[in-house]
């Protein structure tokens, strides 16, 4: 094992330059985060949001198709339950 010694034998503790390194890197990361936020806002400004009527019509389609599929699956399920009842 290699023993590491301070250049000044009477001085103990960590190197005083490490907090500066962290703050410099934090500044770089913060600028990247701020840039990402600005890019997100720029992209959100390009979005074409649907009108209220478009949303209402889409919700109607989803609800009606959900009810139709639920009825279809219920009929098939009751058919299979009846078939199982005939055999057992």
The 8 nearest C-alpha neighbors of each residue, nearest first, counted from 0:
[[1, 2, 3, 4, 5, 6, 8, 13],
 [2, 0, 3, 4, 5, 6, 8, 7],
 [1, 3, 0, 4, 5, 6, 8, 11],
 [4, 2, 1, 5, 6, 0, 8, 7],
 [3, 5, 6, 2, 8, 7, 11, 1],
 [4, 6, 7, 8, 3, 10, 11, 9],
 [7, 5, 8, 4, 10, 9, 3, 11],
 [6, 8, 5, 10, 9, 4, 11, 12],
 [9, 7, 10, 5, 6, 4, 11, 3],
 [10, 8, 7, 11, 5, 6, 12, 4],
 [11, 9, 7, 8, 12, 5, 6, 13],
 [12, 10, 9, 13, 5, 8, 7, 14],
 [13, 11, 14, 10, 15, 5, 9, 4],
 [14, 12, 15, 11, 17, 16, 5, 10],
 [13, 15, 16, 17, 12, 18, 5, 11],
 [16, 14, 17, 13, 18, 19, 12, 20],
 [15, 17, 14, 19, 18, 20, 13, 21],
 [16, 18, 20, 19, 15, 14, 21, 13],
 [19, 17, 21, 20, 16, 22, 15, 23],
 [20, 18, 22, 21, 17, 16, 23, 15],
 [19, 21, 17, 23, 18, 22, 24, 16],
 [22, 20, 18, 24, 19, 23, 25, 17],
 [21, 23, 25, 19, 24, 20, 26, 18],
 [24, 22, 26, 20, 25, 21, 19, 27],
 [25, 23, 27, 21, 26, 22, 28, 20],
 [26, 24, 22, 28, 27, 23, 29, 21],
 [27, 25, 29, 23, 24, 28, 22, 30],
 [26, 28, 24, 30, 25, 29, 31, 23],
 [27, 29, 25, 31, 30, 26, 24, 32],
 [30, 28, 32, 26, 31, 27, 25, 33],
 [29, 31, 33, 27, 28, 32, 34, 26],
 [32, 30, 34, 28, 29, 33, 35, 27],
 [33, 31, 29, 35, 34, 30, 28, 36],
 [32, 34, 36, 30, 35, 31, 29, 37],
 [33, 35, 31, 37, 36, 32, 30, 38],
 [36, 34, 32, 38, 33, 37, 31, 39],
 [35, 37, 33, 39, 34, 38, 32, 40],
 [38, 36, 34, 40, 39, 35, 41, 33],
 [37, 39, 41, 35, 36, 40, 34, 42],
 [40, 38, 36, 42, 37, 41, 43, 35],
 [39, 41, 43, 37, 42, 38, 44, 36],
 [40, 42, 38, 44, 39, 43, 37, 45],
 [41, 43, 39, 45, 44, 40, 38, 46],
 [44, 42, 40, 46, 45, 41, 39, 38],
 [43, 45, 41, 42, 46, 40, 47, 39],
 [46, 44, 42, 43, 47, 41, 40, 48],
 [47, 45, 43, 44, 48, 42, 41, 49],
 [48, 46, 45, 49, 44, 43, 50, 42],
 [47, 49, 46, 50, 45, 51, 43, 53],
 [50, 48, 53, 54, 47, 51, 52, 46],
 [49, 51, 53, 52, 54, 48, 55, 47],
 [50, 52, 54, 53, 55, 49, 56, 48],
 [51, 53, 55, 50, 54, 56, 49, 57],
 [54, 52, 50, 56, 51, 55, 49, 57],
 [53, 55, 57, 51, 52, 56, 58, 50],
 [56, 54, 52, 58, 57, 53, 51, 59],
 [55, 57, 59, 53, 58, 54, 52, 60],
 [56, 58, 54, 60, 59, 55, 53, 61],
 [59, 57, 61, 55, 56, 60, 62, 54],
 [60, 58, 56, 62, 57, 61, 63, 55],
 [61, 59, 57, 63, 58, 62, 64, 56],
 [60, 62, 58, 64, 59, 63, 65, 57],
 [63, 61, 65, 59, 64, 60, 58, 66],
 [64, 62, 66, 60, 65, 61, 59, 67],
 [65, 63, 67, 61, 66, 62, 60, 68],
 [66, 64, 62, 68, 63, 67, 61, 69],
 [65, 67, 69, 63, 64, 68, 70, 62],
 [68, 66, 64, 70, 69, 65, 71, 63],
 [67, 69, 71, 65, 70, 66, 72, 64],
 [70, 68, 66, 72, 71, 67, 73, 65],
 [69, 71, 73, 67, 68, 72, 66, 74],
 [72, 70, 68, 74, 73, 69, 67, 75],
 [71, 73, 75, 69, 74, 70, 76, 68],
 [74, 72, 70, 76, 71, 75, 69, 77],
 [73, 75, 77, 71, 76, 72, 78, 70],
 [76, 74, 78, 72, 73, 77, 79, 71],
 [77, 75, 73, 79, 78, 74, 72, 80],
 [76, 78, 80, 74, 79, 75, 81, 73],
 [79, 77, 75, 81, 76, 80, 74, 82],
 [78, 80, 82, 76, 81, 77, 83, 75],
 [79, 81, 77, 83, 82, 78, 76, 84],
 [80, 82, 84, 78, 79, 83, 77, 85],
 [83, 81, 79, 85, 84, 80, 78, 86],
 [82, 84, 80, 86, 81, 85, 79, 87],
 [85, 83, 81, 87, 82, 86, 80, 79],
 [84, 86, 82, 83, 87, 81, 80, 79],
 [87, 85, 83, 84, 82, 81, 80, 79],
 [86, 84, 85, 83, 82, 81, 80, 79]]
